[in-house]
Amino acid sequence: MIGLIKGQLAHTEPPAHVIVDVNGVGYEIEVPTSVFFELPELNKDLQLIIHHLVREDASILYGFRSFSQRQLFRTLLKVNGIGAKSGLAVLSTMSSAEFARVINDQDIAAITQVPGIGKKTAQRLMIEMKDKVDLSELSDVSGSAQPARLGVQAEAVSALQSLGFKPQEARQIVNKIYKDNSNLAVEDIVRMSLKQQGGL
């Protein structure tokens, strides 16, 4: 099983797909949106902690920034009704520290904001995760991005790509604008991006 991959970032495809070149072999990896927006530039070194999921019809790699983040993903997979897609969605929607707060506060409303998780699944997740997760450890895991904002960045990158921007170029522009003002809506980010590039 693959547990860690270290190489050069060869390709990105928003909002969650990357290819890492390891000595000439490209590994396709799915990552949370929170990880995607912290990727280095293309051809720069990148290390990801891997969860290797093997099924009859596929072998899928999921990449994370830390062993703690991967452990949270693996723990989520043990909850009835939470698959890899939903687990990735949780880590894309909120940071590990935010997740710890949500579980500690039994904030079901926050969990149901995660795509693919309904109220019944959220209630089950609350009960099972309360006993399985060390909330104090999660609070120390890096990742401070707030829930909805990660989705805004991903949508803006996708919108720019549809307008002809290259993936890496779109991500760099969006990251810069978002860093200067994290409260902008998708349309505002796209408009500012076009203006910077002389498109408006």
Buried (B, 14 or more C-beta within 10 A) or exposed (E): EEEEBEBBBBBBBBBBBBBBBEEEEBBBBBBBBBBBBEBEEBEEEBEBBBBEBEEEEEEEBBBBBBEBBBBBBEBBBEBEBBEBEBBBBBBBBBBBBBBBBBBBEEBBEBBBBBEBBEEEBBBBBBEBBEEEBEBEEBBEBEBEBEBEBBBBBBBBBBBBBEEEBEBBBBBBBBBEBBEEEEEBEBEBBBBBBBEEBEEE
